[in-house]
Structure formats: C-alpha cells, structure tokens
Amino acid sequence: MSDNYTVLARKYRSQDFATLIGQDVLVKTLTTAIKTGRIAHAYIFTGIRGTGKTSTARILAKALNCLSSDGPTASPCGTCENCRAIAAGQHIDVMEIDAASHTQVDYMRELLETAQYRPTNSRYKVYIIDEVHMLSTSSFNALLKTLEEPPSHVIFILATTEIRKVPLTVLSRCQRFDLERVPIETLKKHFAWIADQEKIELSDEANELIARAADGSVRDGLSLLDQAIAQTGGHVDGNAVLDMLKRADRIVVLDFMQTLIAGNTPPNGISDSVGTRAAAALRKADELYQNGADLSLLLSDMMEWTHWITRMHPSLRLGDAVNAPYSADQRAAMQKIADGITLVTLSRLWQAMVAGVPEMQTAGNQKQCFDMLVVRLMNAVDSASAPTAAVQTPNQSGELRVESKDKKVENATPKPETVAKPSQLSTLNAKLSINSLSDLTAALTAAKEILLLTDLNNNTEVSEFGPGHIKFFNRKTGGDFAAKLSAWLQAHTGHAWHLEQTATSVHAPTAGEFEKNSITNDPMIAAAMGLFGGEIVMSNQ
C-alpha cells in the first residue's frame, strides 16, 4: 500500500450528476433547473448519512461555476481550474462550513458580511453549510434575512441528516430535496464496478452482504468494502464478510428460527414442549456465541427473518417470496413455515424481539440477556396459540356436536370442512350436544346470540350443569333470561331443559369472570400488565 492511498469512499466520490447513483429524481430536477435557468438562491439536502448530500452540493457548485461554458452547465467538465478547486474543497468562492464546529452567532454574522462582496473568480459565491441542524437558535435567526433575500451572486446549500431540527422558517426559504436510501441492487452494481476497477475478486455473496449491511448508504458500503479488501488481501468472499461483520450465516439464522418456532423432534418419542424447544434453541445460541457471533447482530438478523416471513404469509398476499434476500432453497423453507404459522404468533415474536433490543444494548452480560430472550420468545410462540372456539363435528348419525377445546393449538380458526357456520344452526335444523358450561358458551358464540351470551358471561353464576339441567343465580334482577335460554336450548338440542334459578348468590365467578381470571393469571400477560398497566376488557363478539 502506498503512502498516498485514498480510501474508496473518497476515491470514487461522485464528481458530476451522471455518476451520482440512486438519486434519479434529484438529478433530473437539478439538471433541468440549470438548463432552463431556474436556479434557486437556497437549497437544502436531507437524508441518511452517505447518500450524497455533500457530494451533490459540490457538484451543484461546479455546475454553477464551471469555466467550460459561458454560463451554468448541467455537465461540469471536472478539469477546469474551478472544478478541480471545488472538488478539492479549496475554492475561495465556495465555502464549506461545518455547522457543528461553528455554532456561535458571531461566526454566522461574520460569514454573512462577506456575502455582500462579489465572488473573486467565479459566477457565484456558494456557501455549503453541512449538518446545518447543529446551528444555534441565534445563528439560525441571523441567517434568516440573508437566506430569504441574498445578493444575486450568492447561493446557499444546506445539508442535514436531522431535517426535523431545522426551523420551519429556514425550510420555507429553501428548495428541499430528500435524498433516498440507495437500493441494494444499485449498490451491488456500484460495488462490483469498483471491484473491477480495483482488480479485486468480490463474490456475489460478499457483495450482497456488504450492500445489505450498508443500509442504503454508499459511503458505509464502500468503507465496509475497503475493510474487507484489507482483511482478505483482495479475495473477498462471503465467509470473510460474515466474519468481519460478526454475523451468522442466513442458513444458521433460518435453522435457529425453525428451532424457536417448531423445535427439534425430541428423543424417545417424548412429546414436544416449550422447555424442549427452548433447550434446543439455547444450545444453538451457545454454539453461535462460541463461534464468535455478535448476539446483537444475530437478534437483528432474527428480526429481519421475522419481518420477511410475515410479508410472505399467505393471508397478506404480498407475493414477497421472490423479493426476500434469501436463496431459493431458503425462501422455499421460509414459505413452508409461513404457511403453517399464524400472524398472531409472528406479531408476538416481533414484539418480544423489539423489546429485547434496548435490553441487549444496556445489559451487562449480553449472553445472559439473549438466553432469557430466547425463553421469552418460546413463551411468545406458545401464548400466541389460542383455544378453539366452537369446533362442531358431525357424528355417524349426522348430529353436530359442539366441543370445547382446552388445549392450545397453533391456529385458533377451525377448518372450514369441520365447522358449521352459524346460519347452519337453524337452516340445517342441527341438534347440538351441550354437556358443560364451556359447551354452552361456545355454542352461543357460534350462533351469535350476543344478548344471551352477554347475560351468561356477565351476570350468571352457575352452580350445577348437567344434561338438560342448569342451576344458577342471576345477578340481574327481573328479565326473562331463563325463559329465553331454555327455549333456545330446546330448539337447538332437541329436548327440554330445566333451568333452576336460586334466590341467593353462590359466590361463584361467571363464565366471563372465569375466562378473564385465566387470562390475567397468564405469566406473560401478568408481566405485561405490571410493565404497562391498563386493564383487560372482555368482548362477547
């Protein structure tokens, strides 16, 4: 390496509008404005780091002052004295100011006083103020009047990554341009071209990893590419980049998430459980940690996986399987998982991961924090499974039987071929078999008997329940609940029911209170209530 080595981010910095990548709308607008002579007196460029804000400001300054034409040109030559001086940041009439280092109002006043004098050897005097949001309130106020009505030979170009911190009074005086994140495919083409220019071997996998790690920033991506070249000596492959980024391979992440959701088949035919899956996941986490994986980045990869498998879910119909940043085999495996998991489960996984991000950042021991997060994720998967409501299956005689499912299942919605629609309760004259309070609640829910269900859940204390007989106390005085429920039961079970109403309370919870207590006693929900407060409201719909 020579003493005058220039890093890739500086060596391949865009020098004209033609080489400014990923900002087509910005380029078209500015070049058209220059060609038509509609040059504004103030511009503000905003966007994430590394998207070309300062580079665009310099290109615009060269376009205004290039000596290759009699006036501003959308295609600066890059070779004249003005272009070369501006590119080097040494032109006397193009002043680049770092707002973070010059926040004081006195400096701004001195700067604005020089704006009154005409440029020395160019058409325009250009002030490029980088990270303008760092200016003090007094400095912004001092800038306002000149920014609104500057001398005809002065152009202000402001740049910021924090547009919300710039006063509206300043924004209203500028033409605003939002620089977009550069697409991954555009970054890959750019990095491949640079690797070819530098005579570097850059594999497609490594290029993909660097482009995604850049997160839309050209500068970040080139810095990573520079680091990868230095680490490998010019033969950059996927494994080297993964090692450099301390990231787990996508296959490893896919396998880890499969373990979290489904778990490995337990030995000796023992039925699977949350504990079994958690143990398998924790062993994988131990292995990844021993191999040097950054657990914070692993969590980020897990969140990316969860995001994409959610977008691949068949119920959303987004068709994102092809767009997901995984190989064809990995996408096929993910699509299979998406077909067998509910959006509720994925949502709970995401919420647990989001909550784990700040915990990982502040934890004294990241491994301990990650292990506990794995256990929390397992419980999130298990808790997302809900009991089925009213699964009605025909017996040999064709009679429909309502069964209450106490066990947890992955999909709370019964299969269409085994569930009778509410309308079928009357149209098919189906006879229900109701043997418990949960059976009755499920049947009323399926039939959408909201009034009866509400009274049963909120006001009725059931002390005895048997075939054709219910003994209860109703907290609501008056009304015809017993008569209506008896008539409904007879109509839908095919036999008479005896409803015995007691005069005094048996101090038993209603069906709704019993369900609410069950939910409240769930450890995860209790923890959430303790953290966020609020109350649980039961719905009868």
N, C-alpha and C positions, 0 to 999 in steps of 0.2 A: 504494500500500500504506500503510495507516495505521500509526501508531506502536505501537498495541497489538495488532498482528497476532499471532494464535495459530496455531502450526503445526497441520496437520491431525491429526497423531498425538495431540495434546493436546485439540484442539477436539472431536474425535469419539471420545474415550475412553469406553469403556462405563461407564455410570453405574448400571446395575441388571442383574439376571440376564437380563432379557428382551433386552437389547442386547449381551450377551456372546456373540460369534459363535464358532462352531466348537468349542464345549466343551459339547455337549449332555449327556453323562454327568455331568460335574461339576455343571452347573446343576441337573439333576434330583436328584442326591444331596443337594446342599446345601439346596435349597428344601424337599425332603421332610423333611430333618432339622430344619429350622427350624419347619415346620408341625407336626411331631409332638413338638417339644420335646427332641429328642435332639441337643443341641448339645455337641460335644466341647470339651475345655479346650485342645486344641492341634491345629493343622493345619499341614501342610507342603505347599506347592505347588511342583512342579518341572516343567521343560520348557524348550525353547529360548527365546531372547530374543524378546520381542514377542508372546507368545501370551496374555498377560493375567494373569500371576501377581499383580502388584501391584494391578492393577485389580480382580481378584477379591477380594483381601484388603480393599480399601477398600469394595467392595460388601457383603461379609460384615459389616464393621464397621458400615456404615449399617443393614444389616438387623437387627443386634442392638440398635442404639441409636436407631432412628427413632422420632420422637415422634408419628407419625400413628396409632399403635396402643398398646394397653396393655402389649404385650409384643413380643418379636422378631417381625418380619414378613418374609416372603419377597419382599414387594414394597415396598421403601422408597420414600417419597414423593419424595425428592430436593429438597424445597423447605423442609422444616423447618430449624430452626437447626442441629441436629446433623448432618443430611445435608449441608447446604451447607458446614459447617466441615470435615467429614471429607473431602469431595470436594476441598476446597482444601488439605488437609493441615495444618489449623490447629486441630484439635480438641484440647483439653487432655487428654482421656482416651484418645485414640487416638494413640499414639506410633509414628511410622515411624522406624526405625533403620537406617542404612546400616552393615552389618557390616564392610564394607571400611574404613570410617573409624573404627570403634570396636572394634578387635580386642583391646584390653587387658582383662585380667580385672578391673581396678579399676572400669572403667566398667560392666561387667556386674554387679558386686556392688552398685554404687550404684543401678542400674536395678532390680534385684530387691528392694532395700529399699523402693523406692517402691511396689512391687506390693502390699505389705501394707495400704496405705491404700485406702479405698473411693473409687470414682470421684466426681468433683465434681458433674457434672450429666448423667450418663447411667447406663444399667443396668450396662454392662460397661466395664472398663478393658482396652483392646486394645493388645497390643504386636505391631507388624508389623516383623519383622526381615528385611530384604532382603539377598540374597546371603549367607545365613547360613553357607555353607561357608567364608567368609573369616574366621570367628572363630578365635581361637587355641585350642589344646587346653585351656588353663586356663579360658578363657571358657566353652567347652562344658561342662567339669566343674562350673563354678559354676552353670550353668543347669539341670543335670540334676534336682536335687531339686525345685526350684520348678516345673519343667516337668512333673514326674510328679504332684505334688500341689499345684497352685496354689490360691490362695484362690478361692472360688466366684464372685467378681466379675471374675476375670482370664481373658482368652483370649489365647493365643499363636498368631500366624500367621507361619510361617516361609516364605520363598521362596528358591529357589536354581535355578541353571542347572547346577550340578555336584552332583547328588544323591549320587554315589559318594564325595564328600569329606566328607559328613556322617556322623558316627559312628553306628553301629548303635544305640548306647544312646540317642541322640536320636530316631532314626527310630522306635524301638519305643514311644516315648511320644507319638507324633503320629498323626493320621489323614493318610495320604498320598494326594495327588491328582496324577496325571500329566497335565499339560495337553498336548493333542495339537497337532501342526502343523495349521494351518488349511488345509483343502482348497483347491485352486486355484479351483474353481468358486465356493466360498463367498467367497473373496477378491474374485473378479471382480464378483460381485453387490454386495458391500460397496463396492468402489471405484466402481462405476457409480452407486450410490445417492449416494455422497459427491459425485461429479462433478455429478450432477443438482442436489444441494443448493447446490453452489458455482457453478452456472451455467457449467460447464466442458465443452468439447467433448472427449470421450475416445473415440477409436476403439476398436473391438473388438480390433484387432491390438495397439494400445498397451496396452490393459487386460490382454490375455493375457500380453504380455511383462513387464509390471510384476508381475503376480500370480506368474508363474513365477520371476522374479528375487527376489521376496520370500522364497521358500523356506519358506512356511508361517508367516511372521511378519507379523502385521498391522502392527506399528509400522514394520518395514522397508519394507513395501509403501507405506504412507502417506508415509513420508519420500521414497521414490522418486517418488511421485505429486506431492508438493509440489515437488520439484526439477524435474520435467517441466513442471509448470504455470509455474514461474518462468522456465524456459528458452524456452517457446513462447508465453507470454502468454495461455494458456488454450485453445489449439487443439492438443491433444496427439494426435499420430498415431504410427504405427508407426516411421516413419523417424526421427522426433525421439527416440523412446525408444531405438532401436538406436544412434543416435549418442551419446546420453547414457550408455548402458551400455557403449559401445565394443564392441558385439557385432556379429558378422557376421549377415546375414540367413540364415534357415534354408535358403533355396534355395541360397545360397552354400555353406553347410556341406554340404548334400546333394551338390552338384556337386563339392566338394573331396573328399569321401569316395569318391564314384564314381571320381574320378581315382586316388585311392590304391589302390583295390581292382582296378579294371579298366584304367584308363588310357585316354587318347585313342587313336584309330586312328592309327598312325604314318604319315608321308607316304611316297610312292613304294613302297607295298606292303611295306616292311621289316617283318619280324615284330616283335611287341611284346616288350619285355624289361623287367626291373626298372629298368634305367637310363632307359629311355624314359619309363616311368610316373613315376619319381622326378623327372625333369626337368620333366615337365608339372605335377606337384604342387608343385615348388619355384617354378615360375613363378607359379602361383596364390597361393602363400604370399607371394611378393614383391608381387603386386598387392594382396592384402589388407592387407599391412603398410604399403604406400604410402598406402592409403586410410584409415589410422589405426586399424585393428583391433587390439584388445588380444589378443596371442597367447596369454596365459594363459587368457583367456575363450574364445578360439577352441578351445583344447585342451579346455576344459570342455564346450563345445558338441559337439565331436567325440566325447567320452566319452558324452554324453547320446545322441547318434545311435547309437553302437555298442551302448549298453545297450538302446535301444528296438528296433533291428533284430534284436538277439539274442532279445528277447522275442517278436518277430514271426516267428521262424524256424519253419518248418512242422513240424520234428521235435518242438518243445516243445508245440505245440498249445495255446498260451495264448490265442489269439484276441485279441491286444492291438493289432491294426492300427487298430481304431476308437478305442482309448484313447490312442494315441500323439499327442503335442502337435504335430501337423503338419497341413497342409491335406490334402484328399482326394487331390489330384494327387501331393503329396509322399509320402503314405502308400502310394499305388499304386506309385510308383517304388521306394520302400524295400522293399515286399513283393516286387517283382520281383528286387531284389538279394538279399533274404533267401532266396528260392527257389533261388538259384544259388551260394550260398556255404556253407561248412561251419562248424559250431560251433567246430571247432579253429582255423580262421582268425580268427573273431571273438574267441575267447579269447586268441589271441596278440596281436591288435590291442589288446585291453583291457589286457593285462599290460604291453605296451610303453608305452601311454599313462599308466597308473598310475605306472610307473617314471619317466616324464617329468615328472610334476607337481612333485616336490621339486627336480628339476634345473632346471626353469623358474623356480622360486622363488628359487633360490640362484645362478643363472647371472649372470655379469657382463653378458653380451650375450644377451638373450632371443632375438633373431632368429637368431643363430648356433646356439643350443641347439635352437630349433624346427626349423631346417633339418636338423640332424643327426637329430632325432626323426623327421622325415618319411622320411629314408633308412632309419632303423631300422624304421619301420612297413612300408615297402615290402618289406624283407627278411623281416619277420614274416609278411606275406602269402605270400611266395614259399616260406618254410621250412615253412609250415603244410601246403603241398601235399606229399603223400607218394606214393611209388611204389605202383602197384597190386600186389597180392599175386599172385594166380594168375588171370589172365583166360583163360578157356577158350572158344574159339570154334570152332564146327563148320566143317569144310571141305565141299567139294562132295560128298564121299563119306559125310559124316555123322560122320567121325572127329573126336574132340575133341583140340585141340592146346593145350598149356599154354605161354603166352608170358609171359616176364618183362619187365616194363616198367621201363626205366631212367629214362625221362623223368618229370618231375614233373607231376602232374595235380591239379586242384582237389579232386576227390572221390576218395579212395582206395578207396571201395567200388565194385566193378564193378556194372554194370547187371544186374538180375536176369535179363533175357532173354538175356544173353550169357554167363552164368556157370553152370557146372554145380555143383549142390550136392554136398557131399562124399559123400552117400549114393548119388549117381548114378554114382560111380566103379565101384561094384560092381553096383548094380541094373540099370544100362543096359549093363554089360559094355563100357564105353567104352575105346577104345585111345588112350593118351597118346603124344604125340611129345615126347621129352625129349632135348635136344641139348646141354645145358650144365648146370653145377652149379646155377646160379640157377633153371633149369627144374626140376631135381630138388627143390630146397628149396621152391619154390612148390608143386609137386605134393604133397609130403609134408605141407605146411601145410594145403592144401585138403582132404586126406584125413584130417587129424587123426591122423597117425601120429606121436604125440608121442615115443615111445621111439626110433624110428629117426631122427627129426629131431633129437632131443637129442644122440644119439651123433654124427650127421653134423656138427652145429654145434660141438660142444664137443671132440670127440676125433679127428676125421678130417682129415688133411692130404691134399688131392687134388692130385696132380702131373700127371695126364693125365685128360682126359674127352672121349670121343668116342662116336658111335653104337654102342651095345652093348658099350662097353669103359670101365672106370674103373680107374685105377691110383692107389693111395692107401697111406698109412701111418696105422694106428690107434694112438693113444697109450694106449689102454686095452687092457691085456693080457688074453688069453682072450676068452671071449664068442663069440657067433655072429652078430655084426653083418653080416659079409659074406654069410653064407648067407641071412639074413632079408631083407637089402636086395636080393639077387639074385632071390630068389623073388618079392618084391613087384614089382620092375621087370618081370619076365617076365609076371606076372599082369596088369599094367596097361598094358604096351606091346605085348604080343602076340608078343614074340620074346625069345630068350635073351640074357643079359648075362654078359660075362666080367669078374669083379672080381678084379684082381691086387693083392694086399696085399704091400707091401715090408717088409723086416725092419728097415730103418733109416729114421729121420725125414728128410724132405726139407726140414725147417725152413720149411715154408710155413704161413701162417695158415689156421685152419679157417674154414668159412663164417661161423660166428658171430663170430669174431675180425675177419674182414674187414668185416663189417657194422658192428661196434662201432667199428672204426677210422674208417670212413666217417662215422659219426655224430659221433665225437669231433673229427674234423677240420673239422666244420662251423663256420664263424667265429662264428655266433651262439651255438651251444651251447658252444663253447670259451670265449667271453666269459662266459657264464652260469656255467660251471664255475669259472672264475677268480674270479668275484664271490662265489658262494655255496658253492663247494666241493662235496663229495659225490662220487658215482660213478655211472656208467651201468651199469644192470643189464639184461641182455637177457632177454627172455621167449621161450619156444618155443611159446607158445599163440597 
